[in-house]
Amino acid sequence: MASNMSQQQFENFTASTLYCEKCRATTPVREKLLLVLPDREIFDYLCTECGSSVGQREVTAGEKMMAEAVAGRNRRSVPLRSLR
């Protein structure tokens, strides 16, 4: 069970820094939605220094649904205060 939990933690991993060939250094990246398909979405990682594409990430419809379910479970419900 613990192994399954560890694996789920990394299924939705996104990069914050990647190596850029043009800059010849590891630089911060931003993620840009590149393409939406019926069964997946493709994201492009862009170097924040020069704007070059340094990688891509695909998210399948199943992975997206799982991430949304986990995010919903992790939100804490806050009781509403009465305005009386």
C-alpha positions as CSV (number, residue, x, y, z in Angstrom):
1,M,0.0,0.0,0.0
2,A,2.8,2.4,0.9
3,S,4.5,1.7,-2.5
4,N,1.2,2.5,-4.3
5,M,0.9,5.8,-2.4
6,S,4.5,6.8,-3.2
7,Q,3.9,6.1,-6.9
8,Q,0.7,8.2,-6.9
9,Q,2.6,11.1,-5.4
10,F,4.9,11.3,-8.5
11,E,2.4,10.5,-11.2
12,N,1.6,14.3,-11.5
13,F,5.1,15.5,-11.3
14,T,5.9,18.8,-13.0
15,A,9.3,20.3,-13.6
16,S,10.4,23.6,-12.2
17,T,13.9,23.7,-13.7
18,L,15.4,21.9,-16.7
19,Y,18.6,22.0,-18.7
20,C,18.5,24.4,-21.6
21,E,20.9,23.7,-24.5
22,K,20.8,27.3,-25.7
23,C,21.7,28.8,-22.3
24,R,24.0,25.9,-21.4
25,A,22.6,25.9,-17.9
26,T,19.8,24.6,-15.8
27,T,17.1,27.3,-15.8
28,P,13.6,27.8,-14.4
29,V,10.9,26.7,-16.8
30,R,7.3,27.6,-17.4
31,E,4.7,25.2,-18.6
32,K,2.5,26.0,-21.6
33,L,-0.5,24.0,-22.8
34,L,0.5,23.0,-26.4
35,L,-2.2,20.7,-27.5
36,V,-5.6,19.3,-26.2
37,L,-6.6,15.9,-27.6
38,P,-9.7,13.8,-26.6
39,D,-7.6,11.4,-24.5
40,R,-4.7,13.6,-23.3
41,E,-3.2,17.1,-23.1
42,I,0.4,17.9,-24.1
43,F,2.4,20.6,-22.3
44,D,5.6,22.3,-23.5
45,Y,8.3,23.4,-21.0
46,L,9.8,26.8,-22.0
47,C,13.1,28.2,-20.6
48,T,12.3,31.4,-18.8
49,E,15.7,32.9,-19.8
50,C,15.6,32.5,-23.6
51,G,12.1,31.1,-24.4
52,S,13.4,27.9,-26.0
53,S,11.4,24.6,-25.7
54,V,13.3,22.3,-23.3
55,G,10.8,19.5,-22.9
56,Q,7.3,18.2,-23.0
57,R,4.8,16.5,-20.7
58,E,1.7,14.5,-21.6
59,V,-1.2,14.1,-19.2
60,T,-3.8,11.5,-20.1
61,A,-7.5,11.9,-19.3
62,G,-7.2,9.2,-16.5
63,E,-4.2,11.0,-14.9
64,K,-6.0,14.3,-15.0
65,M,-9.1,12.8,-13.3
66,M,-7.0,11.2,-10.7
67,A,-5.1,14.4,-9.9
68,E,-8.4,16.3,-9.6
69,A,-9.8,13.7,-7.3
70,V,-6.7,13.8,-5.1
71,A,-6.7,17.6,-5.0
72,G,-10.4,17.6,-4.0
73,R,-9.7,15.1,-1.2
74,N,-6.8,17.2,0.1
75,R,-8.9,20.4,0.4
76,R,-10.1,21.0,3.9
77,S,-13.7,22.1,4.2
78,V,-14.1,25.2,6.2
79,P,-17.4,25.7,8.0
80,L,-19.3,28.8,6.9
81,R,-20.0,31.4,9.5
82,S,-23.5,32.6,10.0
83,L,-24.1,36.2,9.2
84,R,-26.7,36.7,12.0
